[in-house]
Amino acid sequence: MLVFRGVPERATTSTVLTIGNFDGVHLGHRALLQELKAKARELASPATVLTFEPHPRELFAPEQAPARLASLRDKIELLAEAGVDRVHVCRFDRRLASLTADQFIDRILVRGLAVRHLIIGDDFRFGKARGGDFALLQQAGGEHGFAVEAMRTVDFGGLRVSSSAVREALAAGDIERAEQLLGRPFVIAGRVMDGKKIGRGIGFPTANIQVRRKRLPLAGVFAVTVSGIGERPLPGAANIGVRPTVAEGLKPVLEVHLLDFDRDIYGMHVDVNFLHKLRSEAKFESLDALKAQIARDVADVRAYFQSRSSDGKTHG
């Protein structure tokens, strides 16, 4: 898959295109991408995604912007796994936001990407003040020679599949529901960093995963697997939050205690797959009280994975 920063002034090849943030690349996104690939094969043009960085709400209302389900790196990897040919990452700034809907069509779709066929979500809006919609795109398509198709809504169990629905499930601690909507476990990827060795000092060494996101869509203690260390995902207990027992006002961190594991993995880039929530994060009166709770958490994680094994489910 080819990844481009921005959109060229003049396209060198036509495209079959979809546009969106694709946060999390959930089941609804995947259904749209399947349609995109099928149409791209039919028209012998690259299946192309136009996405934005940062999320528009991070520019206009950062305090109200949703917690991201995936970093830009993770999103690009998920799009590649879905079989996309090209991704254009367009910087969303005030200059781009000031383009009218007609200017967006002319500069981005017609000149920059030479769209032959455009597939969009049923609620897609674009241009200054969100002035463009499906009807305007259809009209422009008639004038410029490209077709426009609206992707049907994807439902799962009566719920519309969306990034917002995934965030709501994660915030509520319903990790299994989030996995159903995503079509895979929710994952946070990052590099294992050197920590303060607090976990090791109380008998439960942890891998400290670098988290670059300012806001996280979930918090608490979880049963997880970690991929990227060995041939198979390794089971563990993860804490994600601000560690209120350790200090006040800390940035969110992700710590994982791997079961029956004792190797130096500093510097490795790993994926933490969230499978089940055990409890919410809590503040304890002492490190001894925290140690006792971690021991219970680890026992609960072992019981969780034993029950999965008895049910015939594999880790990861």
N, C-alpha and C positions, 0 to 999 in steps of 0.2 A: 504494500500500500504506500502511495506517495502522500506526503504531508507538506502543505504549503502554508506559509505565513501570509495571510491576506489574499487579495484577489488581483489578478493582473489587469493592466489597463485594457488589454485586448487579448481575448482567448485565442489559443492556437489549435484548440480542438473543441468540438461540441460536447455537451455533457447531459447525462440524465441526473437530475439534482433533487435533493431534499434539503430542507433548512430547519435548524432547530438547535436547542441547547444540548439535547441528548444526555442529560444528567443521569447517570446510573445505567444507561442503555438497558432499560427494562423490557418486559415482554411486548409492550406496545411499540416501543422503538424497534424491536427486532422484527415484528410483523411488518412494519413500514420498510425496513431495510431489505426484507425478502422481496417485497414488491418492487423496490428500487432496483435490485439486482436482476430480477426477471425482465423488467423493462429495459435495463441497460443491455442485457444480452440480445434482446429483440432488436434494438436499434444500433447495436454494435458501437456503443459509446460507453465511456467509463462511468461506473456507479459512483456518484460524487456527493459528499456531504459538506454543507456550509454550516459551520458552527461558530460560536462567539466566545470570546474571552476578554474580560470577565463576563459573568452573567449580567444582563442589563440591570437587574435590580441592585447589583452590587455597586453600580455607578450612580443610580438615581436615589436609592434609599438603602445605603449599606447597613443601617441598623435593623432594617426589615428584611434583608436578603435571606433567602432560605439557606440552611446548612447544605453544603454540597454532598452529594452521594458519591462522587468520584472526583479525583483530581484530573487536571487536563491530561496528564500522562496516562492515567488509568482509562480515561474516556477514549483516547486515541487507540490504546491497546484493545479495548472492547470493540471498537469500530473495525479494527483490523481483523479480529476474530470473527466478526459478523460477515466478512467478505467484501467490505467496501474497497473500491479501487483508489479513490482520492479523497482527501480531507483538506478543506481550506479553513484555517483557523483565522477568523477575522477579528481584529482587535475592536472591541466595543468601547468607543469613546464618544465624546460629545460631537465630534465631527461626523462620525457615522450616524449617531442618533439624530443629527439635524437633517439628514437626507429625507426628502419627502418620499412618499410611496412611489411616485412616478420616477424620481431620480434613482431610487433603489432599483427599480425594474430596469431602467436604461443602463446605469453604470455597472451594476453587479450582475444581473441576470442575463442581459442581452449582450453587452460589450465584454464584460469581464469573464463570464462563464459560458457564453453561447449555448444557453439552455435549449434543448430539444423537447424535453419532457420534465415537468416539475411535479413532484409528489409532496404534499404537505399534510400536516395534521388538520383535523376538522375545525380547530380553534385558532389557527395560525393568523397572527396580525403582524404587520411590519410597517416600517417607515415612521416619519416624525409623528409623534402623538398617536402611534399605532393606527395611522390613517388608512393603511392598505388591508384588504381582505381577499377572500377567495374570488368574489365577483370581479374585483379590479384585476386580479391576475388572469382570470379567464378572458376579460376584455383585452388585456395586453397581449395575451397569447395569440388571440386572433389577429392582432395587428403585426406581431413580430414573428409569428410562425412557430410557436411552441405550445404544446398541450399541457393542461393543468389537471391534476387528479387529486381529490381529497381522500386521505386515508381514513377508513372507517375506525370508529372507536373500538378498542379491544377491552373486553370485560373479563373478569375472573371472579367467579363466585358471586356475580351480581354487582361487583365493584369495578368502576372504571379504572383501568391500569394507567397510572400516571406517576411522575416523580413525587408529586405531593402526597399521593396515597402511600408510597414507599416510606417517605419521611414520617408520616403519621404513624405507620406501623412500627417503625424503629423507635420513635419517641415514646410510644405506648409500651415498648418492651416486647412487642409481638414479633419476634425475630423470624419465626416460622412463616408468618404472613408476609413479611417483607421478602423472604426467600421465594415464596410462591409468585409474588408480583414481579420480582426481578428475573425469575427463571434460573436462579443460582443463589448461593449464599451471598449476603452482604459482605464486602471485602474492604479492608483498609490496608493499603500497601505502604511500605516505608523501609528505611534502612535501620538496622539495629545499631543503636548508639550507646556509648558509655554512659552509665548512670551514676547515682550516688550510693549504690550498693546497699540501700536500706533493706530491700527484700532478702538479699544474701545474708545480711546481718541478723535477720530473724528466722533464718532457716528456709526461706522460700525465694531462691534467686529468680530474677525476672529478666527477660529481654525487653529493653526499652526501645520502642519503635518510634522513630522520628515522625511526628505529625505536623504537617505544615499548615493545615487548615485552621482558621481562626475560630470557626464554629464546627461542632461535630453533631451529627444527627442522632446520636445515642449516647447514653452514659450508664455506668453501672458495672456489674461483674457478670461475665459470660463464659459459657463453654465455647471453645473455639478450636479450630485446627490452624496450623501454621504451615504454609507451603513455601518451598524455595530453599529448604535446608537439606533434605534428603530426597530419596526417591518417592516417599509417600508423605502425605501431610501428617504432622505430629500433633497429638491432642494436648490441650492446655487450658488453663484458667486465665482469663484476661480481665484486667481492670482498666476501664477508660473513664477519665474524669480529671478532677483537679486535686485529688489526694488531700481531703480536708484534715485528716489526722496528722499529716506531715507538716503542713503550713497553710497559711491563708493566702489567697490571691494568686495561686500558682496557675500557670497555663495548662490547658488540657494535655494529658499525656496518655499513652497507651502502653501498658506493661503486661507481659505475658509470662506466666510460669508454666513451662513445658513439663509435662509429666515424665518422670523417670528419664531425665535428660541432663547431661552435664558436659557440654562442649562449648568452646569459645566460638561464638558466631558474630562477634563484633564486625560491623562493616557489611554484612550480608543484607541484600534487599529481599524482603519476605512479604508474603501476603497473609494477612490474618483474616480467616473466614469465620464469621460470627454465626453460631448455630442455635444457641439457646440462652435466654437471660436467667440468671440465678437470683439476683437481687439488685436493688438500687445502691448507689454509693452512699456510704454513711461515715460519720465522724466518730472515732473511738477515743476513749479517755486516755488511753496509753498504747504504747507499741505492743505491750503484752496482750491487751485486749484485741488489737488488730491481728496479732499473730494467731490467736485462738480462732478468730473469724476466718482468716485465710485458710487455716487447717480444715475448717468445716467446708469452706468453698471448694477446696481441692478434693475433699471426700465426695462432695456433691457432683463435681465434674467427673470423677471416676465412675460414680454410679450412673451418670448420664450416658457416658460412652459405653458402659457395660450393657445398659438397656438398649442402646442402638445396635450393639453387636448381636444381642439376642433377637432383635427384630430383623436382623439381616441387612442393616444399613452399614455402609462403609464410612470411614472418616473422610471429611472434606467434601 
